[in-house]
Each structure stands twice: as C-alpha cells, then as structure tokens.
Amino acid sequence: VEFLYCDLASMKSIRQFVQRFRAKNCPLHVLVNNAGVMLVPERKTEDGFEEHFGLNYLGHFLLTNLLLDMLKQSGTHSHNARIITVSSATHYVGKLHLNDLQSRCSYSPHGAYAQSKLALVLFTYRLQHLLTANGSHVTANVVDPGVVNTELYKHVFWVVKVAKWMTAWLFFKTPEEGASTSIYAAVSPEMEGAGGCYLYNEERTKSADIAYDEELQRRLWTESCKMVGISDESSRVP
C-alpha cells in the first residue's frame, strides 16, 4: 500500500496527483471515487466552486477524466478496468440546476448535497455510454453505500447527532459494511464487463428516473468540461 496525497477540492492538487501517479508508470485497474462532504455550510473551494459540487462531483469528474487513458490501457477484453463512483440515496430527491450549479441563487445544504450526488449518477451513465461507444475495456458503475456510521454527519443539526449517537448501532452500517458494495463493484467476477449500473447492497437496482435523461447527461458533461478546463471529447459521440 502506498499513499499519494490528493485534495479533491483543488483542481491543482488533482493535476499534481495525476502527474505523480503517471510518473510511476504502473497500470490502473480500479478507480474508486469515494471522497465527499455532506451538509456543510455555504462555502467555496479554492477554485471558487460551491463545496458540495466542487469536491463531491467536479473533483471526481476531473480526476476520472485525467486518468481515463491509463484505465483504457490497463483494461483487457477479459479483465476490464473498473471505475466505481460513490453516490447516495439522497440523489433520488436531488435536482440538477444547470443554470445555477453553484447554488448562488438560493443555498440549501441538503439541496446542494443531493444535487452533487445526482450529478455523480448522471456522470457515471454518460461515462459508460462514451466508454462503450469507443470500444474501451473499462466499465463505470455507481454505488449507494447506505447509511454508514462515519464522521460525514458532523454538520447535521445537534438533535440529529444525538439521535444518531443513540441509534447508530441499530440503524447505521459500520464503515466495513458501507464499503462492501464498492468492493463488490471493484472485484466481483459477477460485475466483469457490466457497466452503467446503480448498485445497492451488492445488487443492481434502479436509480432516480431523471438520471436516465440522456440529454441532461450530455449537458452536464459539457458544462463540467468547461468548469474544470478540459476539452469535451464527447461532442463527437451521439
């Protein structure tokens, strides 16, 4: 196990990480996009993005795109490279505001968090479409880990914190249990060659209806490329 620093809230840090990783000249078989914040007060990343959208979504969008060529080189017909992105059941109530992705007009911690998690599902489905169109030996899937007992809840209202402290042992998953579906997506033989899936409790299930809107997927992808400063290679793919 080797640690390389990467701050998903910093486009500069992400690019520096990718440079350091490339210098190692090693294959990349699995990428798990797992970092995130939840219900933080209104604040911005160093690049000026609303923190939920900038860290939870745009950071992973840029990281994945910068590593995509290495994933394609590492995947084979019998052993696809795999991209696993961690979303949340919160995406079911999320709304994507394409005209206000930074939540400048009206900020709600819950709304911003849900939007970032919906964006991750839309991103995964569009990414899989592009990978399939290019004949790449890479799959992209999105995971709902469930309600997990971690420090992610430190910004919730104090009453919720008390309730969590009292009931976590009964209703919350342990971090190990929460990681199980991501691990399943990353290494299970059953998932070989399967992409564009939404997984919960190690089973394929249906995501929010809006996540299957291909036009919305395309528009978000194009806008995301502009925001992180990369070329939109998907424009040539229907």
N, C-alpha and C positions, 0 to 999 in steps of 0.2 A: 504494500500500500504506500502510495506516495501522494503528498499533499501539494497542490498548486493553488495559490490564492487567486480568487476571482470575486469581485464585488459586482453582483448583478444589477446594482443600482447605478453603475458607472459604465458608460459606453467605452471610455478609455481603458478601464480595468479589464473589461471583457476582451477588447482587442489585444491588450498586453498578454492576457492569459492564453489566447489562441496562438500568439506568436511563440510563447514559451512551450506550449504543447506541441506545436508543429516542429520546433527545434529538436524534439526528442525522436522524431521520425519513427513513431510507433503506430500500429493500427488502432482504429477506434471502432469497436464493435457495438458498444451500448452507450447511449447518452440519456441520462435521466434528468429532466428539468423539474427540480423539486423546490427551489428556493421560493420564499414568499413572505409577505407581511399581511396582516389582517386587521381591519377596522382601526387603522392608525389615524390620528388627527390630520387635518389638511396640511400637507407639506410636499415639498418637491425634491426630486433627486438632483444631483449636481448638474445634470443636463437640462433641468427645468421641466421634467415630466412629473405629473401627479404620481405620488409614490406607488400606489397600488398598480396603476397601469404601467409605469416605468419599470418597476422591479419585477412584479409578478409576470407581466406579459412581454414588454418590449425587450427586457434583458434576455429572456429566453429566446425570443424571436431572433435577435441579433446573434446570440451565441450559436444557435442551431444552424443558421444560415452560413456563418463563418466556418463551421465545422463540417458542413454538408459534403464537400468534396472528399474529405477524409473518410467519412462514413460510406460514401459511394465506393471508394477504392477498397474499403475493408470488407464490404459485403460480397457474398457469392451467391450463386443460384441455390445452393443447398443450405447456406447459412447466411441469411440476411442480417445486415447491421440493423439495430433497432433504436428508435427514438421513443422515449416514454415521457409524456408530459403530465404533470400532476395538476388536475383541476379540482373541482369541488362540487357537491350537490347544490351549492349556492348558485351555480351557473343557471339553474332552472328558473330562477327569479331575476336573472340578470337582463339588462337591456343595454344594447350597444348604441351609444350616441355618436355616430360618425361625425357629426358637426361639432361635437364637444367631448372628444375622447379624454381630455384633461380635467373634466368636471369643473370648469371655470365658472359656468353659469350658476350652478347650484351644487354644492358639495355635500354628499352624504357618505360617511364611511362605509355603510352597508352597500349602498348603490355602487360606489367605486370598486369595492372588493368584488361584488357579484359581476360587474362588467369585466373586470380583469380575468375572472375565471371563465366567463363565457367566451372572451376573446381567445383564450387558450384552446378551447374546443374547436372554435371556428378555424383557428390556425392549424390545428392538427389535421382536420379534414381536408383543408386546402393543400397542405403539405403532402399528404398521402396522394391526392389527385395528381400533383405535379410529379411526384416520385414514380407513380405508375405510368404516367404519360411519357416519362423519359426512360422507362425500362430499367430503373435503378433497383439494385438489390438491397433496398433499405425500406423498412416499414416504420410507420408513425402511428402510435396509439395514445389515447388519453385515459387517465386513471382518476377515479374518485376514491380516495383512501378511507373515507368515512370520517366520523368524529373521533379525533385522536387526542389523547391527553398530553399536550405539549405546551410550550410557552407561547404558542401562537395566539393564545387567548388573553394575553396580558393587557390588551387595550379595551377589553369589554367592560361594561358597567359593573360596579362593585357587587351588585346583587347577583349578577350572573356568575361572577367569580366565586361567591360564597356557595351558590347552588352547584357550580362545577366541582368545588372542593368536596362537597358533601356527597355528590352522586357519581363522581368520575369512575369510581371502582365498579359501578353497576352499568353505566350507560356509555362510557368512553372506551375506545380501544387503547391498548398500550401502543407505544411507538413501534414495537416489533409487529404487532397485529396490523397497524396502519400501513406499514411498509410492504405487507405481504402481496398486495395486488400489483404494486410496482415491480417487485421481484418476479412475480409470475409473468408479467408482460415482458420482462427483460430476458428471462432464461427458459421459460416453459417451452418444451417441444410443441405443445399444442398451439402456440402462437407463431410458429415458424411460417413466414410468408403471409401472415394475416396483418393487414393494416387498416387504418381508418375506423378502429373500434373504440367504443366507450366502455370501460371495464369497471365493475364494482364487485367487491368480494370475489375476485378471480373469475368473474363471469361477464360475458358481453351483454350489455343492456342498452336501452335507448336513451339518448341524451335529449335535451330540450329541442323542440321542433325547429326553433329559429336557427339552431346550429347547423341544420342541413340546408340552409338557404345558400346556394352556390354563388349567387350574385353578391350577397353580403360577405361571404368568404373572400371573394375576389377583391372587393372594395377595401376590406380591412387589410388584406395582404399588401395591396398597392400603397395604401396610406402608411402602413407600417414601414415599408421600404423607404419612403420619403423621410419618415421621422428618425430612423436610425442611420440614414445616409448610405444605403446600399442600392445597387441597381435592381430593378424589378425584372428579373429574367422570366417571370411567369407570364408576361404580357404576350408571349408568342404561343401560349398554351390556352386552348379554349376552356 
